[in-house]
């Protein structure tokens, strides 16, 4: 299965709210303003918890990642 996966770099996120305001189907406020993905589909480590991006939201997620002021949204192709 191929597609995109996304995660948040918690250490660099500035809690600007851009991602979870724009794509709430993928991003959420984890409770302290820092963004997180709404579910973990792939857990590579405590810091690398990925969500598979629904195909219909890939473009929106890419746009938000490009606009993230801190560059904290990491989008990669899933293997």
C-alpha positions as CSV (number, residue, x, y, z in Angstrom):
1,X,0.0,0.0,0.0
2,X,1.4,3.4,-0.9
3,X,0.3,6.9,-0.1
4,X,1.3,9.6,2.2
5,X,1.9,9.5,6.0
6,X,2.2,12.5,8.3
7,X,3.5,13.3,11.8
8,X,4.2,16.3,14.0
9,X,7.6,17.3,15.3
10,X,6.5,18.1,18.9
11,X,9.8,19.8,19.7
12,X,9.4,22.5,17.0
13,X,5.7,23.0,16.9
14,X,4.8,26.5,18.0
15,X,1.0,25.8,18.6
16,X,0.0,28.3,15.9
17,X,-3.3,26.3,15.3
18,X,-3.0,26.4,11.5
19,X,-3.1,22.6,10.9
20,X,-5.9,21.6,13.2
21,X,-8.0,24.6,12.2
22,X,-7.6,23.8,8.5
23,X,-7.6,20.0,8.4
24,X,-9.3,18.7,11.6
25,X,-9.8,15.3,10.0
26,X,-6.0,14.8,10.3
27,X,-4.7,17.2,13.0
28,X,-5.8,18.0,16.6
29,X,-4.7,20.0,19.6
30,X,-3.2,17.5,22.0
31,X,-4.3,19.6,24.9
32,X,-1.5,22.0,25.4
33,X,-1.8,23.8,22.0
34,X,0.8,21.6,20.4
35,X,-0.5,19.8,17.3
36,X,-0.8,16.0,16.9
37,X,-2.4,13.7,14.4
38,X,-5.9,12.4,15.2
39,X,-4.8,8.7,15.3
40,X,-1.6,6.7,15.1
41,X,-1.5,4.2,12.2
42,X,2.3,3.6,12.3
43,X,4.4,3.9,15.5
44,X,8.1,3.8,14.7
45,X,9.2,5.3,18.0
46,X,7.8,7.5,20.8
47,X,8.7,10.5,18.6
48,X,7.7,9.1,15.3
49,X,3.9,8.3,15.4
50,X,2.5,8.6,11.9
51,X,-1.0,8.8,10.5
52,X,-1.8,7.5,7.0
53,X,-3.3,10.5,5.1
54,X,-6.6,9.8,3.5
55,X,-6.2,10.1,-0.3
56,X,-8.8,12.8,-0.5
57,X,-6.9,15.0,2.0
58,X,-3.4,14.6,0.7
59,X,-3.4,17.9,-1.2
60,X,-4.7,19.8,1.9
61,X,-2.2,18.2,4.2
62,X,0.7,19.0,1.8
63,X,-0.5,22.7,1.6
64,X,-0.7,23.0,5.4
65,X,2.7,21.4,5.8
66,X,4.1,23.9,3.3
67,X,2.5,26.8,5.2
68,X,3.5,25.6,8.7
69,X,5.6,28.5,10.1
70,X,7.8,26.1,12.1
71,X,8.1,23.3,9.6
72,X,6.8,20.9,12.2
73,X,4.5,18.9,9.9
74,X,6.4,16.1,8.3
75,X,4.8,14.4,5.3
76,X,6.5,11.4,3.6
77,X,5.6,8.8,1.0
78,X,4.6,5.6,2.7
79,X,6.5,2.5,1.7
